[in-house]
Amino acid sequence: MKKLIYAGLFTSFIAFQANAAGYYVKNIEVSGLERVEKTTVLSYLNLRKNTNVSQEDLDSAFKNLYNTGLFSDIDFDISSKNVLKINVKENPIIGQRAFDGNDKISDKVLEGEVQLGPRSIYDKAKVQQDVQRILDVYRKTGRYSVTVEPKIIEHDENRVDLIYEIDEGKAATIDKINFLGNTHYSSADLQETISSKESRWYRFFSSADEYDAEKLDYDKEMLRRFYTSRGYADFSVPSAIAELSEDNKSFILTFTLEEGPRYKIGDINITSEIPGVDTKRLYKDLEVSKGDWYNAEEIEKSVAEMTDTLGKKGFAFVDVEPELDRNTADNIVNLNFIVHESERIFVNRINITGNSRTLDEVIRREFRLEEGDAFNISKLRDSRRNIENLNYFSKVDMQTNVVSDNKADIDVNVEEKSTGYFNIGVGYSTTNGFLVRAGVTETNFRGRGQEASINAGISQRNKDYSVSFTEPYFLGRRLSAGIDLFLEDQDYEDEASYDTRTIGGRTRFGWRYTDRFFHYARYNLSKNDIKNVKDEASEFVKAEEGSAVTSSVGETFVYDRRDSSFNPKEGYYLSLGHDISGLGGDTKYNRVDAKVYKYYTLADYYTFKFFATGGYIDGYGGKKVRMSDRYYLGGSNLRGFEFAGIGARDRRTGDSLGGNWMVYGGAELIFPIGLDELGVKGRLFYDVGTLGKPDHFDEDKIAYSSRLRQSIGFGFDWISPMGKIDLDFGYPISKEPYDEKEVFRLNFGTSL
């Protein structure tokens, strides 16, 4: 295009060089026009007839005319009769504009990026600008090998169709993720924390290993949250670099970390700059205590709770600001929460964009602010975290825009990601033998935030099928509700000479009182068949052959203070459940179950796990507890013994009869063995437990001892490309002669 400009200027210069100071133009003629009016051309020239013009005037006129984008060629000439002749060639008009080859990005998205559209004037420079915009859109999604070739199809009347031929190429993957400066946590631990993953063959159902520049910033935030919730108040990520390979097909990510020291919380004070605030009442809202490890998330929750309390007391415009006083010599951080007045701003509108699938209400109900509320930065941070925790979006961008002296809009832009999962698994375990599992789960069903799943599993000893549906916001409240349907066939021929089939369903509800305290309720209706009883089976097994219907209600309270539900290193977990059967049906029993887990990490790598579980079930109304409802120990619970390997047994047949109560506990030490990069960790364990007597106990016919069984051993956890593999070697150190041992135990599976 520049050549045309220079050619036009050169023509003008030749025609008028003899009259550089000025030339008289008597008339102006324009030729070559098809659609453009002559008056339009004259309006851009800024030249008048019967006037003298200079070379500068002509140069300016030429530039003005060319910059309109209406013409692909322009020529100035002057005749001997002082007539300025302008010959033009019009740019064609675009008839249709289309995109071809774009499977990953929709036409709608691309149409919003390009400038030229139908009925626009075709301009080569603008076409190239649009090509660059399309390339930028694809590169934001990690596709750096994309090519875009603009093609035109000419038609009559100087019209063309414009087609962008797109070769999307493959998304650039992440070959390697490096962490520099991490001394307290391994690279494997940190890779579990971030959303970007190294490319592996088994991730063909996932986009986690595809590079996304915006996801890099999100990963930095995830690392900051990880460290600052574990005591590292000074943590920072000075740099996060993505290096593109020469073939534009892959990246190497390098995060440079500054961990800093690990702090414990010292003194905690609350002070107020606002008269009338009772700071003593606010201490009840603290989620942190002296002696705890510093935890930024718990501090933010404390700020939110105090802000809510002050709002209920009539202090709408307040900020609670945590001030840190670090004692680097003792690695202690003292906290001072300062209450002060905030700017008097109200929330005007909450605008949500980018959610083409997810309904607005699913996002809005996660806000701790509503339109008309007093603006509060703490509640805004909580709202953003709640939306991110939905796990429906790869990006959540939240901006505040002041629209008047005392009102502000909150603009939320989200980028949706896939929320459906297909899993298929094959594996082997010493308990169930070879197994195959498959299932489909959608965590944002119909864009309403609902979860639906269908699962099936088949092994040598077990077949199970289930369908589940969960509504996380039942009746417009923070109350989850769900329903499950299930069918399970279980082979107990080796342990007790019978098989079982259970078919039924349950409804369930869940309340979240706080971020740590949960309450679940359920109703269960099922039919259990004890069948295929062997002729030589125990008389106690034969006595229960047949069907029984169970109708039960139950509830469970959970208090979870773990730092992570996936890979806990600190904190504890408590649960207490109660079920009662007898609301119709054939069984009548009371059941109570309890669990306690405690985690403690020494020197940042050696994690101690202490656990204790117990349960008690008892029949009432003249009903005894059926074998299918009793407790069994061995295998995964009480390693070193076979499944149902301890407890009461028929003296004649050796069939396991289970027990009416159970106690099981122990301790583990989980530690690195130099294979963190491969996801392998070692563990040492000590297990102890026992079972109570079953119903119909007859000492002459049943062998039983309440003596504690104990075992020790070692094992390995491997997060392998094929899934999680557990390998244990257990050795009983306290047992009865009739107990069944299992020194080696392997659980192996895959989930792709």
N, C-alpha and C positions, 0 to 999 in steps of 0.2 A: 504493500500500500504506500509505503514511503516513496517508492520510485515514481508512482503516479503524481504524488505531490511535487516532487522535484522536477518531474517532466513538465507539469503544468506551470510551475514557477519559471522554468527555463524558457518555455514558450512565451510567456508574458514578457520576460526580459528581452528576448530577441525582437519582439514586435515593437517594443517601446524604447529601445535603448537610445534611439536618436532623439527622443524627447524626454529624457530623464526628469527634467524639471517640470514637465507637464504636457499633456496632449489633449486636444479638444475631441470630445466624443459627442457626435451629433445624434446617434441613435444606438440602441442595444437590441440585438436579435438573438433569440434562443431557439435552438433546434435539438431534435432527439427526444423531446418530451412525449411520454405516453400517458402516464397517470398524473404526474405532477403539473400543477398549473404554472403558467409563466409568471404570474404575479408572485407566486411563492419563491421562485428563483430570484426575481428582482428584489424581493424583500431582504434576502440574505446578502445581496451584493453591496448595499449601501452606496451605490453609484447612481448618479442622475444624468439624464440626457442633457445635451447642450451645456456641458461643463467641462472644465479641464480636470484631468486625473493624473496622478503621479504613479510611479512604479510601486511605491508603498501601498497606494490605494488598490492597485490591481492585485498585489500579493495578498492583502488582507481580504479582498473579495473572494479570491480563489480559496483561501483557507476556510473562510466562513461557509462557502458552498460545499466544500469537501466534508467538513465536520458535521454536516447535516446527516450523513450516512445514506442519503438518497441516491447517490450516484457512484458507479464503479469507475467511471472515466470522465474527465472534464478537459476541454480544450478552449483556450482563449485565442482569438485572432482579430486583427483590425484591418479593414479594407481601406482602399485609397479614398473612399468617400467618407472616412471618419466614422465608420459603423463598427462597433464592437460586436463581433460574432462569437457566441458561446455555444459550443456543441457538447452535449452531455449524453452519457449512456446510463440509463437508470438501473439501480439494483433491482433484482427481481423481488416479487412478493412471495412470502412463504405461504403455501397452501396448507399442507399438513406437516406436522412435526411429530416424529415418532422415535421411540427408543427400542432397540433390538438387542437381545442377548442379556438383558438385565433380569436375572432370576432372584438375586439376593436383595436387591433394592427395588422397590416398587416404582411404577411410573409416577405415582402421586408425589413421592419424595423428590424424584428428579425434576419434575415439573416445577416444584417450588424453588429449585436452585437456579435453573437456566433463565436467561433474559429473553431470548428469541422464542416467539410462539407463533401460532397460526395468525395470518394477516399482518405479521411483522415484516419489516423490510429486511431482506437478506443482506448481511454484512459479514464479510470474512473475518474481520477483526473481532466482532462480537461472537461469532461462532467459536473462534479459538478461546475466547474468554469463557464461554460456556463449557467447552471441553475441559478446561482447567477446573472449573467448578465441579463437574462430574467426577473428575479424578480425585479432587479433594474429598468429596463425599465418600467415595470408596475407601480412600486411605484412612479416613476416620474409623472405618469398620475393620481395618487391618488388612485390606487388600491392596498391596503395593505393586503387584504385577499386572494390574488392570490396564487395558488399552482402550482408547475411544477414538474411533475413526468417523468423522462427519462425511456423509454422502448426500448428494443432491440428485433428484430426478426432475429434469426439465419438462415443462408443459407449455402449451400455447399461452399467448398474452403475457409473456415474461413472468410466468409463475413457476415456482419450484416446490417440491416436497423435500423437507430436510429430515434425514434419518441419521441418528447417532448409533453406529454399530459398536457394541460394547463386548469386549472379551474380559469377563470379570476376573479370570485367573483364580488361583487358590488364595485363600486367606493366609497372610504371613503368620507362621506359627512361632512359638517360643522354644528355641532349642535349649536354652540354659538360663537358669536364674541364679545369680550370685549374690551373696550377702557378705559385705565387708564390715568388720568391726563388731560382730556378734560373738561375745564371749560367754554370755550367760545362757543363751538358748541356741540350739543347733539349727543349721540351715533347714533340716527336715521339719523341725517345729515351726519355723517361720513360714515355710512353704505351705503348711497346713492353714496358716492364718490368712494369707492373701488370696485374692480371687484368681489371679493369673497362675497358670500351671505350665510346667514343662511338657512339651509334646511327647505323647506316648501313644502306641498303637491302639490301646484299649480305650482311648478317649474319642473314638469316632462318633459317639452319640452326644458329645459335649463340645462346646465352643470355648471352654476355659483355657485351652492352650493356644487360642488365637490372640494375636497382639491387638491391643486397643489402647491408644494413647490416653484416653480419658480414664480408662481402668487403672492406669499407672498411678494417677493421683489418688484414686480410691484406695489402691493398695498401700500407699504411704499413710493414709488415714487409718487403715486397718492395723498397720504395724504400730502406729502411735497408740491406738486404743489398747492393743495387746500389751505393750510394755507399761503404759501408764496405769493399767488396771492391775499390775503385778508389782508395783512398788517403785518403778523407774520414773520418777517425777521429772527428770531432766532429759528424758529421751527425745531424740530428734533424728530426722532423715535429711542430712545436708544435701544429698543428691540421689536422684533415681534416673539412670541413663539407659536408653534403649539403642543398641547398635544394630543397624540393618546390614544383613549380609550382602555381598556383591551381586547375587542373583535376585535380590529383592524378595526372597521367599521366606526368610526367617529372621528372628531377632535374638539377641542376647541381652537380658535385663540385668543390671547391676545396681543394687541398693547399698548405699553407704550409710551405716548406722553409727550413732553416738549414743550408747546405752546410758552412760552415767552410773552413779551408785544406786543401790536399792535402799529405799527409805522405809522406816516405820513411822507411824503417826505418834507424835508426842502429845503436848497439851492442845486442847480444843477449846476455843473461846468464841462466843457470839457477842458482838457489839452492835449498837444501833446508833445511827445519826438522826433517827426520826423520833421525836418525843412521843411517849405513850406506848411504845412497843415493849411488850413483856418478853425479854429475851430468854427468861428461864423456861417459859413454855416451849420455846423453839428447840430446846435440847432433846425433846422427845421425838423430833423429826429426823435426828441424825441417823444415818445409815453406817457411820464409821465410829470406831472406838479407839481409845488410846491403846497402843500396842499392836494394832492391826498393821498389816502392810499397807502402804499408801495405795489408794485405788481411786483414780480419777472418775470412774463411772459411779462409784458409790458416793463420791463427793457431789457430783452433778445431781444424783437422785436426792441427796440431802438438801441441796439448794432448791430443787423442785418442790419437795415436801414443805420446806419452810415458806416458800413463796405462796403455796396453796393455803397454808395456815394463816398467813398474814392477809391474804385476799379475803378469807372468810371473816377476819376481824375488821374488815373495812379499809385495809391499806392496799388499794388497788394498784397504785403506781410505785412499786418498790423493786429494787434489784438487790439480790443477795450475792455478794461477791466474795469468793473464797480467797484469802490472802495466805501465801505460803511463806513460812520463815524456816529456812533450811539450816540445820546444824550438820555441816559436812563432816565434822570430826567424829560424831557419833552416828551419822546416817539417820538422823531424826528430823522430821518435818513437823513443825507446829502449825496448827490451823487456826485462823481467825476469820470467821464469817462476819462480814460487815454488811449491815442492812442500811441502805440509803435510798433516797427518793430517785425515781427514774423520770424520764421525760413523759409528759402526759400525752400519750399517743394511743389511739384506738385502732383496732383492726377494721379496715374498711371492707375489703373483699379478699377472699382466698381464691386465686385463679390457678387452675390445674390444666396443664397441657402435656401432650405426648402420650397420653393413655388412650390409645385407640381401642384396646381390648378391655382393660380393667375399668370398671365403673367408677365414677367420681366418688360415690359414697364409700367405697372400699378404702379410698385414700383419706377422705375427710374424717372418717371415724377414728383415724389414728392421730388426729390433731388434738393437742391439749389446749388449743386456742380456737375460738369461734368468732365469726364476724360480729363485731360490736364489743368484743372483749377488750379490756385494757391490754395493750401490747406488752409482752414479757419475753425477753430474749431466752431465758431459761426454758420456758415452755416451748419456744420455737425450736430449740435444740432437741428437746425431748420428742417433739413431733417429727422432726427429721429422722431421728434414730428409730422411732416406731415404724416409719414408712420403709426405711432401709431393711429393718428386721423382717418385713413381710417376705423378703426374698423374691419379689415379683419383678424387680427392676435392676438393671445393670448400672443405672445412674440416677441419682436424685439430686437435682439442683434447686436450691431454695433461695430466693432473693426478696428483699424488702424494699419497696418503693414508696416514698412519702408522696401522697397525692394532695395533701392540704396541710394546714398548720398543725392539725392534731389527728390526722388520719393517715394510715399507711396500708398499701396492698401487700399481700404475701403472694408472690408468684412462684409456683411450683412446676418445674419441668422434669418429667420422668422419661426414662428410656426403658421400654419393656423388654423382657427377655423370656426365653422359653421356660415354662413352668410345668411342662409335662415330662415325665420320665418313663422310659421303658427299660425294664431290667430283666436279664436272663442269667441264671446262675447254674453252674455245674460244680460238683465237688464230692467230697468224701469225708465222713467222720466215723470214728470207731463206735459211736452210739447208733447212728442211723444208716451207716453204709453209704453207698453211692446215692447221690441226690441230684435232682434237677428242679430249679425254681424259675418262675417267670411271673411278671406282673406289669401292670400299667398304673401309674399314679399321676394325677393332675392336681396340683396344689392351688390353682386359681381357676377352678371350674366355672365356665361361662363368664369369666371376668368378675365373679362375685366374691372371690376370696374363699370359696368353698374347696374342700379337698375330697376327691373321689379316687378310689383305687380298687383294682381287681388283682388278686394274687392266687397262685397255685404252686404247690410243691409236691414232688413225688420222690420218695426214697425207698430203699429196700424194706424199711420198717414203718414208714409213715406216709400218709397222703393227707394233704390239707388244702382246702379251697376257701377263699374268703372274699367278700365284697364289703366295702366300707364307704361311708359318706359322713363328712363332718361340716357343720355350719359353725364358723368361729364367732359369729355375732348374732346369736339367736334372739329373736324378739327385739332386735335393735339395741341389745345390751351386751356388755362384755361377758357374755355367757356362751360357752361353746356347747353344741349339742351334736350328737352323732348316732349312727346306727350301724351295726355290724351283722352280717350273716355269715355263717361258717359251717363247714363240714370237715370232720377229721376222722380218719381211720388210723388206729395205732396197733402195732403188733407187739404184744407182751408174751409171746409164746416162750421165749427163752427165760424170762424172769418169773412168769406166773402162769403159764400154760393157757392163755386166753387172748382174744383180740377185743378191741373196743371200737365202736363207732359213735361219734357225738355229732349231732346236728342241731342247730339252733340259731339264736340271734340275741343281740343285746342293744339296748338304748343307753346312752351315756350323756352326762352333763358335766361341765367343768367351770369352776369359778376361779378367777385370778384375783385374790384379795390384795396382794402386792406383787412386785416383781420376783419375790422369793417364795411366797406362800400360796399354795394351790389347794383346791378342794374338788374332788371328783365324786360323782354319784352315778350309779348304774342299776339297770334292771336286766336280768338275764333269764332267758327261757330256753331250755335245751332238753334234748332227749338223748340218753346214753344207753347203748346196748352193749352188754357183755356177751360175747358170742364165740363160736369156734372153741369152746372149752374142751380140752383133751380128756379122754377117758381116764387117764392116770392123774388128772389134775387134783389139786387139794380140795377136800370137801368144803373148805371155806370159799373157794373160787366157784365151785359148782352151786353152792347155795345162793350166789348172787347172779347166776346166769339169767339173762333176760333184759328187759327194758325198764327204765325209770325216767320219769320226767322231773326236771328240776326247775323251780320257779323261785328266783332269789333277787334280793335287793342288796346293794352294798355301797360303801363310800370309802374314799381314801384321802387322807390329808398328807400333803408333801411340803416339806420345807427344804429348799435347795440353796445352799450357800457355796456351791462349787464354783471355781473360776471358769470352768468349761465343762459342758456335758459330754463333749466328744473325747477330749484328752485332759482330764482333770489333773491338776498338780497341787492345788491348795483347796481348803474348804471342807465342807461336810454336807451330807445328804441324809434326811430323815423322812420316813414314811410310816404311816399307821393306817391299816385298812380293816374294815369289818364287813362281813357278808352274813346275811341271814336267809335261809331257804325255808320255804313252807307256805308261801302265799299261793296255795294250790300245789299241784304236782304230787310226786311220790316221796320226795326227800324232805327231811326236816333237820337242819343243822345250824349251828352258829360257828362262824370262823373269824379268827382275829390273826392278822399278819403284821409284822413290823420289820423294818430294815434300818440299819445305821451304817453309813460309810464315812470314813474320815481320811483325808488326804493331806500329806505333808511332804514338802520337797526340801531336801538338804543339798546344799552346794549347787542348786539350780538344775541338777540333772538326776539325782537319786530320789525317786518318789516312793514314799511309804504309803501303803493303802491298808487300812484297818477296817474290818467289816464284821457285822453281826446281823443275823436274820433269825427270826423265830416265828412260829405259827402254832395255832391251836384250833382244832375243830372238834365239835361234840354234838351228837344227836340229841333230840328232845322229842317229847310226845310219843315215846316208845319206839322211835325210829333209830336204827343204827347207821353209822356212816359207811357209805359204800366204798369199795376199794378204789373206784375211779376218782373219788373225792379226797382220798387220804394223801398224806405227804410221803415222798420218797426221797432218799438221799443217795448220792453216788454219781459218778460221771462228771458233769460240769460243776455240780455242787458237791464238794467233798472228793477232790481229786485223789487218785490212788485206789479208788474203788469203782467197780462197774456201776452203770446206771441201775438204781434200785439195789445196790450191792450190799447195803447194811440194813439192819432192822429185823423185825420179826419174820420168821420163815416157818413154813410147814415142815415138821421134822421128817415126814415120810417122803414128800415130793421135792422139798427145797424151794417151793414157790414163794416169791416175795409177797408179803401181805400189807406192806406199808404201815403207817402209824398215825395216831390221832394228834400227835404234836411233834414238833421239830425244832431243833436248835442247831444253827450252823454259823460258823464264823472263822476268822483267821486273819492272816496278815500277809502282805506281799511287799517285796522290794523290787521296783522296776528301775532298770538302769541301762545306760548305753553300752554297747559292746563294740563300738567302732564301725558300725554299719548303718549309721543314721541316714546316709545318702540313699540306702536301699530300703529304708523304713523298717529295719529290724532292731528290736530291743530284747534284752534278756530279763528274766525275773526269777526270784526265789520266792517260795511260798510255804506257808504253814496253814493247814486246814484242820478244823476240829468240829465235830458235830455228833448228834445222836438223834434217834427217833423214839417216840413214845410207843406204848402198847396199842395194838389195834382193837376194835370191837370184837366181841366173841372170843376173848383171849382164854385159851385153855393151855396151861403150862405143860400138860402131858402131851399135847399135840403140836404146840408151837414153841420153837426155840426163840428166846428173846433175852436181851440184856440192855439195860439203860446205860451201860458203860460208855464213856466218851470214846469215839474213834478219832484217831489223829493220823495225820500224814504230813510228810515234808516232801519237797521236790523242787525242781527247776523247770523252766520252760522258756519259750521264745514266742514273741509276737512279731508277725511279719505283715506289713501292709504291702502286699505284693501286687503286680499287675493283674493277677487273677483274683484279687480280693484279699480278705483278711484270713490269715492262717494262724491258728493257735496250736502249738506243739508242747505237750507237757509230759514230764516223767515224774510220777508220784510214787511214793514208797510209804505204805502204812507202818506206823510205829506203835499203834494200839488198835487191836482188832479182835473179833471173835472168830472161832474156828469155822463157822458157817458163813462168814462174810465172803463176798466175791471181790477179788482184787483186780485192778487194771493198772499196770505199771505205766503203759504207754497210751497216750490219748492224743488223737489228731482231729482237729476240725479244719476243714478246708472248703472254701467256696469262692465264688466269683460274682461280682455284680457289675455289669458293664453299662 
